[in-house]
């Protein structure tokens, strides 16, 4: 089926969904008119508060049906204590407090205070997350995260649905970001080894408001972001978010990004039993890919470190003028929710996405000859080579997903139940055309040239076109049963089928067709004790499965005749945790002991991109602690710390056994705090600051390459003014000590992060 035909079918499906929503809404309103008239007075205030909440917050009607509605302050804002906020997922009803799993939530207030512009920046608030540069076969630039040391390459979700395509996500449409730690197959499906990332976007709400921010700073940074919401009927509204952005990375030569986006949405039936929200995003990013500096082994040492640790300029960029990472993303989402009665709520979410990518990059490596010259008498003669596994390509991606969920509340004898039943199906196709360079490339290590005159890009030889299709079909059911008012047990299971088809062709080469089909089952179980509404203690077990080919979206060459039948990776977590809200639920504390085990680990060669199954077993265990919310009315605090003890417990490679898992530091922490002074005076001032820190980490499985610890000190000062304080001027400083940090890692190289950066902003809200 052609993309045009698929788009036509998807748009038709969304149109049918919208029509159904209108019909259901009219019918539901007619059936409940009498009841609404008798309860309208009691619900007026709650409706007004719910209307101001993000779309993921349950409506008043849902509260009447028994689904948890979080408390809000008098302004209609969600609690500063993120434990009291909803999870944002219909498949995971309730609040963060009541969910037996570590969930780190970064609310919009912190995103705005920190001046966050990308997903990567937002996740600096979550310890235990590292970024990787990419692995073989064209690279996997864009948002590539590891949660607790395990790849989350395809585990970024937007409003609970897969965000198809690989790109660097801008924060212009973010309302909040949540990281759900640990294998989460019953909620998200395959993978989610270390967890999943879910972004909640800004969608239309009741009420009229608009806001905008313009920013400028060092590195030629300029940014404008505007948000307009208009209520167009008693139960309907429209919203528009717009972005324009340009910047250069401080402390890196020639690394820049120019991007813009637009995100309109409309909602129908707000505050009624049936709601429909449809949103669209168009995003374009023209950026320079940065593959960092090579790792070298100094004389007398056995562990390599980035060459910048030995005097190489941190600014050195080894790309050429033709390097590019140009991405265009179009995404349409329709979310329909219907509260049928006081025990049943139905949801149906549909998404279709298209992404195109034009990519060429230059990942440097420094071999023994290069290293010898660098540390010898002739460092200027040292030359880097470029990884043979990274070649230019153009890729077209499209994907479609539909999730149907039913939330039920019922009793069996003396036991109360809350159950979730659903069906999840998605399909993704990637077509990649590979290219090559006219000449073999090399560059000097000390003073690299960026000229592309000798390195023209031409079509690849042989079968240079790769067509990959993935289909996932899953059914899930979870039941929470209260044995007593304080003690509950949770049991869940997901059955999934994953089908993969991979074809190569082009230039008259023989067509190769490979494929795999696997069915797997992932259970979940928890025991929860809630002695009071502000206390939660739990023990949880959950699992997830990673079938061979799961990373095909970005590395199609990983599938071969030798590995198409590999058994899937199996992942499981054991977690003992506690969550406690105090100070009238304004401040939340959490603690967790966890152990993640992975068996049948896949290993990807850093140069060729070929994937094999090592038979390795890995485990990561540790403790995570955190605090979130308001200490006083004027003082907010978010602080998190994680200790991780990781190990490869079994391996066919003797050098890997007993070693730490690559990219996993032992310690990581993040702190952000803000204090508002002189709140009721013309001299209002908000002062904030924080640090992010992690200890050293190894870059490969045998622990022969490493990066040192990271430390970044950030600060913010803002002043609100105007008759209604609708204006705000702020200044943000990042990495104020100009520390040499590394924010993206790989086995043979590391990316120096931005140096000291200062940004000025002016905001208005009406």
N, C-alpha and C positions, 0 to 999 in steps of 0.2 A: 504494500500500500504506500502511495506517495505521501510526502509530508503535507502537501496541500490537502489531500483527501483526509488524512488523519486530523489536521487542524479543523477542517470542515465538520468532521464527525464530533470533535471535542467541543467546538463552539455550539453545535446543535445540542449536545448533551447538557451544556451549561444553560442554554436557553430553555430546554425542557425542565431542568432543575429549578430555574427561576420561576417558570410558569407554575410548577407544582407548589413552590413555596407560597406564591400569591393565593392559589386556591386553598391550600391548607390554612393560611393565615385568615382568610375570609371566613372559612368554615369554622375554625376554632373560635374566632371572635363571636360569631353568631351563637355558638353553643354555650359560650361562657358569659354572655352579656349580663344575665341576672346575677350570677355570682360576682362578677366584676363590680356591679353597682353596689353590692352590700359590703365589699371589702376595699373599695377604692380609697376611702379615707385612711385606712390603716396602712395601705401600701404606698401612698404618695411619696413619702420621704424616701423609702427604700428604692422606689423606682428611679427617683432623681439621682441617687447615689450610684445605682447600677448602670444608669445611662452614661455616666462619665467614665466608667471603667473600660478597659480594653475589651475587645470582642470575646476574649477567652474567659472573662469573668461571667459566672452564671447570672442570668436575669432574675428579676423578682419572681417570675412564674416558676423558674427552676428552684428558687428557694422554697416556694410553697410546696414543691414536690419532694423536698427533703434533701436536695443536693446542697453541699456546703457552700454557703455564701460568706466570704470573708468580711470581717468588720472593716468599716472605712471611717475616716475621720470626718469632721463636719464639712470639710471642703470637697468631699467625694473622692479624695485620693486614697489609693491603696496603702496599706500599712508600711511604715518604714522598716519594720521587722519583717523580712522576707519569708520567715517561717509561717507567717499568717496569711501569705498570699496563695492564690490557687496555683496549681502546677502548670496551668495553661494547656492541658491536654485532655480531651474528652475520654481518651483511653486510660487516663490516670486521674480519676475524679478526686476531689478533695483538695486540701491545702498541702503545702510543703511540710508543715508540722505533722500532719497525720499520715504522711507517706513514709514507709519504712525503707528509706534509701537516702543517701546523701544527694542533695540537690543544691548546687550553688547558683543563686540567682543574682544577676546584676541588674538592678532596676534603672529606670530611665533617669532618676535623680542623679545617680552616680555617673551614668553615661554623659549627662549634660555637665556636671561639675568637672569631670575630667576632660571634657572636650573630645570625647572619643569619636573617631572618624572611620574606624574599620572594625571588623569582627576580631581581628588579631589583637588590636588594642583593648577591646572589651575584655578579652579572655586573660589579660594580664592580671585581672582581679581574682583569678581562680588558680590556686597553686596546684601543681601536678600536671599542668598542660604545657607541652613543648611543641614547637613548630619544626617541621622538616622541610628541606628544600625540594626534594623530589628524588625519584629512584628510577633511573634508566629509561630507555626507549622514549625519548622526546620529553622527558621530565614531567614532573607533576607539580608545577608551580601553582600559585594560588593558595587558597586556604588548605594547608595540609597539617593537621594537628595530631598529636598523640596525647591521649588521656591516660594518666597513670602508666605511661610508657608504651601503650599499645595503640596501633594505628586507628585513627578515626577518619580515614580518608573519605569515606562515603557516609559518615555519620553526622552530617550537618543537616538539620531540619528547619523548615520555616513554617510556623504555625502548625507544627505537628506533622508536616508532610515532607517528603524528600525534596531537596533542592538540587535538581538535576544540573549537571555540568560542573566544571572545575574553574573557579575564578576567585579573585580577591573581593570579598563582600564589603561594600561600604555600609556605614551605619545610619545613613540618612533616613531610613524608614524603620529603624529599630524602636520598639517600645521597651523591650527588655530582652535579656539573654539568660538562658538557664542551661546549666550543665548537669546532666543526670549521670552520676557516677556508677560504674559497674555494668556488667552485661545486662541488657534490657530487652531481650528478644520478645517477650510478651507485649511490650509496648511498641517497639520499633521494627522488629523483624531481625534479619540476619545482620551479622557483624556486631557492632556495639560492644567491642571487647572491653575497653576501658570505660565506655559510657557513650553518651550522645549529647549533642549540642542542639538546643531548640531556640530559635529566634522568634519572638512575638513581634509582629509588625503593627504599624499604626493603621487603623481602619476607621471608617465613618462611625460617628457617635451622635447621639442627640445633643443639641446645643450648637451655638455659634461661637467659634473662636478661630484665631489665626496667630501664628508666631513665625518669626524668622531670625536667622543668625547670619551675620557676615563676619568672616575671620581673615586675618592676615598674619604672617609670621616669617620667621627666618626660613631660608631655603626657598624663597619665592612662593611661599604657601599662600594661596587665596582660595576662599571657600564661601559659598552661599547655600543656605538650606532653608526652605520655606514650607510651612505646614498650614493649610487652610481647611477648615471644617464648616459645613453649612447644613443646617437642618432644613429640609425641603417639604416636610409634612409632619403630621403628628407622630408617625412611627418610622420615618425615613430620613436619611442624611447622605451627604456626599463628602468626600475628603480628597485632598490633593497634596502630595509631598513632592518637592522639586529639589534637585541638587546640581551644583556645578562646583568642580574642585580641580586644583592644580597644585603640585608641589614637587620639590626635589628633596631627596633624602640627605639630611645633614651628615657630613662625615663620609659620604660615598660619592665618587666621581660619576657623573652622567646617569645616575639612577633617578628616575622621575615617574610621575603618574599624572595623567590628565583624564578626568572622568566626569560623566554627567548621568543623571537618572531622573525618571519621573514615575510616580506611583499613585495613580488615582484609585479610589474605591467607592462603592456605594453599598448601603445597607437598607433593607426593608424589614418591617415588622419589629423594630426595636421596642422592647418592653412588652411584647405580645408572646403568645405561646410558640409562634413560628417566626424565625428570623432567617434571612438570607443575606450573606455578605459576599460580594464579588470584588476582587481586587486584581490589579494588573501592575506589573513592573517592567519598565524598559530601562536597561542599564548598559552603558558603554564605557569601557576602560581601555585606554591606550597607555601601557606602562612599559618600562624597561625592566626585563628580568634580571635579578641579581643572584648569582650563584656563589657569591662569597669568595673566600680566599682558601688556598690549599692548606692541608695539614702536612707538616713536616716533622721528621724525627731528628732531634738535635744529637750531635755526637755524644756518645756515652749514655744516651737515654734509650729506654725501651718503649716509651709511650709517646706518640706523636701529639703535637698541639698545633693550633693555627699559626701560620707563619707570622702573623701580626704580633704574636707573643714574643717574637725574637727580633723585633725592630722593623718589620715590613710596615709600610704606611697603611693605616686603616682605610684610607680613601681609595686604595687601588681596586679598580674594577676591571675585570678581564674580558669584558664583552667587546663587541664590534658594533659599528654604526647600524648594521642591519638587524641587530637583535631586537626582538619585540615580543610582547605578549598582549595582543589585541583581542579583546573579548566583547561580544555583544550577547546580552541575555534578554529574552522576552518570556514572561511568566504570567499565567492567568490562573486564578484560584477561585473556586466557588464553594462556599460553606453554608450548608443548610442545616438548621436545627429545629426540631419540633418537640415541644413538651406535650405528649399525648394525654397524660393524666398525672396523678400524684405519685405514680410508681414507675413510669416509663418515659424516658427521653431518647429520641432518635436523632442521630447526626449522620450526614452524608457530605463528605469532602472530596472535591475533584480538582486536580491540578494538571495543567499541560504546560510544558516548558520547551523553549528552543534556545540553543546556545551555539555560537560559532566562535572559533578560536584560531588565530593565526599566530604561530609561535616559532621563535628561533632564539636560542640561548647559547651561552659559552661557559660551561662548567669547567674550571681549571683543576688540573692535577699536577703534582710535583713529584716526579719519580726519583730514584736514587741519584741519577746524574744531576738533576736539578737541585736536589737537596745538598749534594756534595759541593756544588759551585756556590750555593747560597751561603753555606757556612764556611766556605773556603776563602781563598784570596781573590776570587773573581766573581763576586755575587752578581755583577751586571751581565754576566754571560748566562746566568741561570734562566732556563726557558720552561714555561709550563706547557703541557699538552692539554688537549680538550677531550673530555670523556667521549669515547666512541658510541656510548649508548644514548646520547642526546643529539637528535637530528631535527631540523626544521620540519614542521608539519602544519597542515590545515585540517581542522576537525569540525564536523557538524554533529551536534547532539540534539536529540529530542527525547522527551520522556513524558509519560502520562501515568497518573496514579489516581485510584479511587479507594477511599476508606469509608466503610459503613459501620457505625457503632451504635449499640443499644445499651443504655445505662438503666439498670433495673433495681428497684427496692422492694423487698418482700420479706415475709416471715415464714419459717417452717417450725411449727410448734412454738417453743419459747425463744427461738433463735432469730435474730434480725440479720438480714443479708443486704449487701450492696454488690451487684454483679455487673460486669462489663462483658459484652459479647460482640464480636465484630469480624469483619472480612476485609482483607487488605490485598489489593492487586496493583502491580505496577509493571510497566514495560519501558525499556530504554534502548535506544539504538545510537551507536556511535560509528561514524564513517570518517576515517582518518586517511589522508593522502600524505605520504612521506616525501621529503626532498633531501637533497644532499648538497655539499659544498663543492665548488669547482676544484679546489686545491686542499691539500692537507694543512690543517691550521696549527699554529704554535704562536706563542707570545712570550715576551720577556717578563720575568717575575718582578723585577724592581720597577721598571718604567714601561708598563704595557701600552701598546698602541691600540687605537680603536678604529683604525681604518678598515673598511670592508672591501677595498678596491680589488684585492686579489682573491676574494672569497665569495664569488657570486653564488647564488642559490639556484639550483636546477632540479628538475624532477628526479626522484630516486630511481634507481635501477631495480629490475626484477619486480616482484609482486609488492608494489609500494602502496597499495590501497588495502585497508583493513576495515572490514565491516563486522561490527559486533552487536549482537542483540541479546538482551537479558530480559527474562520474565520471571517475576516472583508472585506467587499466589499463597496467601496465608490466612488461616482462620485462628482466632484467639478467643479465650474465655478466661475470666478471672472472677473469683467470688471471695468476698470478705464477709465472714460470719462472726457475729458477736456471741461468744459463749456466756459472757456477763457484760454489764454495761461498760466495764473497763478493759476486758480482755477479748481480743479478736484474733482470728487466724485468717490468713490469706492463701489461697491456692490458685494457681493459674497454669495454663498450658497454651502453647502455640504450635501448630503444625504448618510447616511451610514446604513448598516445592519451588525449586530454583532451576530454571532452564537457561542454558547458555549456548549460543550459536556464534561461531567465529569463522570468517571467511577472508582469505587473502587473494588478491588478483592484481593485474596491471602489467603493462609493458609486454604483453604476450606470454607472460609466465603462466605456468600451470596453476589453476585455481585449487587452493587448499581449503577444505571445509573440516572444521573440528567442532566438537560440542560436548556438553555434559548436562546431565539431569539428575538432581538429587532431591530427596525428600528427607526432612529432619524434624525432630521434635525438641522443643525447649520448654522445660517446666520452670515454675517459680513458686516459692513458699515463704511465708513469714508468720511469726508470732509477735503480736503487738500488745503492749500493756500501756493504757492511758489512765492513770489514777485520777488525773484532773484534765480538763480541756487544754491546759497549758503544759502538760508533760506527756512525752511519748518515749517509750523504751521498746526496743525491738531486736529481733534476730531474723535475718533474711538469708535466703538462698535463691540464686537465680542463675540462668545459663543463657548462652547464645552460641550460634554456629556461624562459621565463616566458610562457605563453600569455595572450592577452587574457582578462580575467575572472578571473584567479587570485585577485585580492583581493576577489572577490564576497562572501566570507563576512562581510565587515564593511561593504562599501560597494556594495550592489546597484545603486545608481543609476549606477555607472560604466559599465554596459553600455547601449548605445543602438544604434539602427539604423545610426548613422554609424560606430560603432567595433566592431561585433560581428565583423567580418571582419579586424580588424587582424592583421598578422603578429606572431608572438611576439617578445619580446625574446630576444636571444641573448647569452649571457655565457660568458666563458672566462678561465682563469687560467694563467699561467706562473709556476712557482715553483722556486727553487733554494735548497736548505736543508741544514742539518746538525743532528744531535742527538748529544750526547756525554754519557755517564754516567761519573762518576768517584767517588773515595772509596768504593770497593767498591760502586759503583752506588747509593750513598745520595744523591748530588747529581746533578742533570741540568741540562745546558745546551742551549739550542737557538738557532738563528739561521735567518732566512729572508729571501730577496729575492723579492718577489712583484710581479706585474702583473696586474690584473683589467681586462678590457675588456668594455663593455656596448654593444650596438648596438640601434637601434630602440627607444630608451627611451620608456616611457610617461610622460605628464605629467598630473598630477591638479590641477585648479583648486582652490585652497584654500578657496573659498567654495561653489561649486556642486557640487563633487565629480565633475564630468564628466571623463572620461579621454579623451585623444587620444594619437596616436602622433606624436611630434615629429620622428622621424628623427634625433634627437640620438645622438651617440656619446660615451661617457664612459669614462675610464680612471682607475684608482687604482693607483699603484705605490709601493713603499716597502720598508722593512726592519723586521723584528720580531726582538727579542732577548728571551731569558728565562732564568731560573734557577729550579729547583724542587727541594725536598728538604731534606736535613739536612746542615749544615756540620759539626756535631759531634752526638754523641748528644743533647745538650740544646738545640741551637740549630737551629731550622728557618727556612727562608727561601723566599719566593715573590716573585719580582720580574719584571716584564715591561715592555717599552717598545716602542712602534711609532712609526715616522715614515711619514707618508702624503703623497704628492704627487699630488693629484687634479686632474682637469681635464675640462671639457666640450670635447672635441676637435672636434666638429662639431655645428652647430645651425642650424635655420632661423631662429632668433631671434638677430640679430647681437649683442645685449647679453649673450647667454649664452656665446658662443664664447670660449674661453680662460680662462673663470672656473673657480674651484674648485667642486667638487661640494658641494651643500648638506649641512650637518650633519657634514662631514668636517674634523676638526682636523688640523693638520700634525703635532702631537706629542701623545702620550698615554702615561701610565705608571701603574703600580700597584705598590706594594711592601707586603708584609706579612711581618713577622718575629716570632718568639716564642722566648723563652729560659726554660728550666725550671731554677730554682736550688734547691739543697738537696734534691735528688730523694729521697734515702734518709733524710731526717730529718723530724721532726714539723713543721718550718718550711718545708715545700715551698711554692714560689711560682713561678708562671708569669707572666711579663711579656711583653706583646706590643704591637705598634703598627705603623702603616703610614700611607701617604699614597696618595691617588688624585689624579691631575692630568691635565688636558688643556688644550691651548692654545685660543685663540679659534676659533670656527667661524661660517660664514655660514649663514643660514637660508633663502635662496632661490637660484634658479639664476643670477640676474644679480648676486648678491653685493651687494645694496643693504640688507641687514639682517643683523645679527650678534649674537652673545652673547660676552661676555668669557671669559677662561680660568676654569677650575674648579680649586679646591684644597681638599682635605679631609684633616685630620689626625685619625686615629682611634687609640685605645689601649685596652688591656685588662690587667687584673690579676686573677689567680685563685689560689685556695688550696684544695688537696685535703686532706681530713682524714677521721678515722674509723679504726677498726681496720684496715680494708682500703682506706682512702682512697676509700670509696664515695661520700663527700659532696664537693661542690665549690661554693664560693662565689666569685662573680666580679662584676666591675664593668666595664662597657664605656662608653666615651665616644666620641661621633661628632661630627665637625666641631667639634673642640674650640676652634678659633679663631673660630667663629661666622661663617665666611666666607659672603658672599652668592654662592651658586652657583646654577646652573640645570641641572636634571636631566632635563627633558623639553622638546623643542624643536618649533617649528613656524614656518612662514613669517612669520606676523604676531604671534606671541606666544611666551612662554617661561615655564616653571614655576620659580619660586624653590624651591630644595630646602630640606629641613628645617634649622633652625638647630641650635645646640648641643644635643645630646641625651645623656642619661645613663640607663643601664639597669642595675639590680641583678638578679642571678640566683642561684638556689640549685638545685643539681642533685644527683641521687642515682642510683647505678647498682648493680644487684645481679646 
